[in-house]
């Protein structure tokens, strides 16, 4: 019987980390944790409390109220997919909007926010058999993960995918705004002092600029199966 492992998927924004992580977990019978959704939930909380907007960010207020933020995942019985709940409210769709995306990297750069969420993420992975995606999973959350992937693509390709996704959801956005969001998030994620986005030394790079979703998933699934079988030997 194959041993269960931890699969850590890191990479730039809008590279499809969540999609492939969800597919992989389903195929392997593993638990999937979308850490980006956790940071988005905190961002939504901060926006609703008026701690952050285009003109200011009241970091101290957010840090003070962190103990009152409860984030959990519950499986939707109809879709079989895990959805995010913020203080018992299903916010799965709300947190995916561009206005939340515009502030999430600033929220994720707050050390106390990262500390709170990293502790929760590490607890989720204590029994292994988990696929987790984010920005620092292979470097900070699970540096001992048996499989680490780092996903990337050009900013143009990522913006085009994200734009189409938002338009398909009925959001009124421009491609220019989406591209700016992608570039800005790359800069903030890569230059923040606490747990910046970087590739773990032993991570496998997946550049999906020219890959279809099926090609990407097939490549990653083969890598995962090889690692799992190797661990079982």
C-alpha positions in Angstrom: 0.0 0.0 0.0 1.3 3.4 -1.0 2.3 5.7 1.8 0.6 9.1 1.9 2.7 12.2 1.2 2.4 15.9 1.4 2.2 17.7 -2.0 3.1 21.4 -1.9 2.2 23.5 -4.9 3.6 27.1 -5.0 3.9 29.7 -7.7 2.8 33.0 -9.1 -0.8 34.2 -9.0 -3.2 33.0 -11.7 -1.1 30.0 -12.7 -3.9 27.6 -12.0 -2.5 26.2 -8.8 -5.8 25.7 -7.2 -7.3 24.0 -10.2 -4.6 21.5 -10.5 -4.3 20.9 -6.8 -8.0 20.2 -6.6 -7.8 17.8 -9.5 -4.8 16.1 -8.0 -6.3 15.6 -4.6 -9.5 14.1 -6.1 -7.5 11.7 -8.3 -5.3 10.6 -5.4 -8.0 10.6 -2.8 -6.2 13.3 -0.8 -7.4 16.3 1.1 -7.1 19.6 -0.8 -6.5 22.9 1.0 -6.6 26.2 -0.8 -4.4 28.4 1.3 -5.0 31.3 -1.1 -8.6 31.2 -0.2 -7.7 31.5 3.5 -5.8 34.8 2.8 -8.7 35.9 0.6 -11.1 35.3 3.5 -9.0 37.5 5.8 -8.9 40.1 3.1 -12.7 40.1 2.8 -13.0 40.5 6.5 -10.6 43.5 6.5 -12.5 45.1 3.6 -15.9 44.7 5.3 -14.5 46.2 8.5 -13.0 49.1 6.5 -9.5 48.2 7.6 -8.3 48.3 4.0 -9.2 50.2 0.8 -7.4 52.1 -2.0 -6.4 54.9 0.3 -5.4 53.3 3.6 -4.6 50.0 5.5 -5.2 49.9 9.2 -2.8 47.0 9.9 -3.1 47.4 13.7 -6.8 47.0 13.7 -6.6 43.8 11.6 -4.0 42.3 13.9 -6.1 43.2 16.9 -9.1 41.4 15.5 -7.4 38.3 14.1 -8.7 36.1 17.0 -12.2 36.8 15.9 -11.6 35.5 12.4 -12.6 31.9 11.9 -11.9 30.1 8.6 -12.9 26.6 7.7 -13.5 24.4 4.7 -16.7 22.5 4.2 -17.5 20.0 1.4 -20.4 21.0 -0.9 -22.6 17.9 -1.0 -23.6 18.7 -4.6 -20.2 19.4 -6.1 -18.0 17.4 -3.8 -15.7 20.3 -3.6 -14.5 22.1 -0.4 -15.8 25.7 0.0 -14.5 28.4 2.3 -16.5 29.7 5.3 -15.7 32.9 7.0 -17.2 33.1 10.5 -19.8 30.5 9.4 -20.7 32.3 6.2 -20.0 30.7 2.8 -17.8 33.2 1.0 -16.4 30.9 -1.7 -17.7 33.1 -4.6 -17.2 36.5 -2.9 -13.5 36.0 -2.2 -12.8 35.3 -5.9 -13.7 38.7 -7.1 -11.1 41.2 -8.5 -11.7 43.7 -5.7 -10.5 41.1 -3.2 -7.6 40.2 -5.4 -6.5 43.8 -5.4 -5.8 43.7 -1.6 -4.9 40.1 -0.8 -1.2 40.4 -1.3 -1.0 43.3 1.1 -3.0 41.3 3.7 -0.7 38.2 3.1 2.4 40.3 3.8 1.3 40.9 7.4 3.4 38.7 9.6 0.7 38.0 12.3 -1.7 37.0 9.6 0.8 34.6 8.1 1.6 33.2 11.5 -2.0 32.5 12.3 -2.7 30.8 8.9 0.5 28.8 8.7 -0.2 27.3 12.1 -3.7 26.2 10.9 -2.2 24.9 7.6 0.4 22.8 9.4 -2.3 21.2 11.6 -4.2 20.3 8.5 -1.2 18.4 7.1 -0.1 16.5 10.2 -1.6 13.2 8.9 -0.3 13.7 5.4 -2.4 12.7 2.4 -2.8 16.4 1.5 -2.4 18.7 -1.5 -1.9 22.3 -0.5 -1.2 25.3 -2.8 -0.1 28.8 -2.1 3.0 31.0 -2.1 5.1 29.5 0.6 3.9 25.9 1.1 7.2 24.3 0.1 9.4 26.8 1.7 7.7 27.7 5.0 4.6 25.6 5.7 5.9 22.2 4.7 9.6 22.4 3.9 9.7 18.6 4.5 7.0 17.9 1.8 7.9 14.9 -0.3 6.8 16.6 -3.5 7.1 20.3 -4.2 6.0 21.9 -7.4 6.5 25.5 -8.5 4.1 26.8 -11.2 4.7 29.7 -13.4 3.7 31.3 -16.7 4.2 34.7 -18.3 2.2 37.6 -16.8 0.4 38.0 -20.2 -0.7 34.4 -20.3 -1.9 34.5 -16.7 -3.8 37.8 -17.1 -5.5 36.4 -20.2 -6.7 33.3 -18.3 -7.8 35.3 -15.3 -9.6 37.9 -17.5 -11.6 35.1 -19.2 -12.4 33.5 -15.9 -13.8 36.7 -14.5 -15.8 37.6 -17.6 -17.3 34.1 -17.7 -18.5 34.7 -14.1 -20.2 37.9 -15.3 -17.8 40.4 -13.7 -17.3 43.7 -15.4 -13.5 44.0 -15.7 -10.9 45.2 -18.2 -8.0 43.1 -19.4 -5.7 46.1 -18.5 -6.9 46.0 -14.9 -6.4 42.3 -14.6 -2.9 42.5 -16.1 -2.0 45.3 -13.6 -3.3 43.1 -10.7 -1.2 40.2 -11.8 2.0 42.3 -12.1 1.3 44.1 -8.8 0.7 40.9 -7.0 3.9 39.4 -8.4 5.9 42.4 -7.1 4.3 42.3 -3.6 4.5 38.5 -3.2 8.2 38.4 -4.3 9.4 41.4 -2.3 7.6 41.1 1.0 9.9 40.6 4.0 7.9 37.7 5.6 7.9 34.5 3.6 8.4 36.0 0.1 7.4 34.0 -3.0 10.4 31.9 -4.0 11.0 28.5 -5.5 12.2 25.8 -3.0 15.5 24.4 -4.1 14.1 20.9 -4.5 10.8 22.1 -6.2 10.0 20.9 -9.8 9.2 23.9 -12.0 6.0 23.6 -14.1 5.8 26.4 -16.8 2.3 26.1 -18.2 2.5 29.1 -20.6 2.1 26.7 -23.5 0.3 23.7 -21.8 -3.4 22.9 -22.0 -5.1 22.0 -18.7 -5.1 18.3 -19.7 -1.4 18.3 -20.6 -0.6 20.1 -17.3 -2.6 17.7 -15.2 -1.2 14.6 -16.9 2.3 15.8 -16.4 1.8 16.6 -12.7 -0.2 13.4 -12.0 2.7 11.3 -13.4 5.2 13.2 -11.3 3.1 12.6 -8.1 2.5 8.9 -8.8 6.2 8.4 -9.3 7.0 10.0 -6.0 4.3 8.1 -4.2 5.4 4.8 -5.6 9.0 5.6 -4.8 8.1 6.3 -1.2 6.3 3.0 -1.0 9.2 0.9 -2.1 
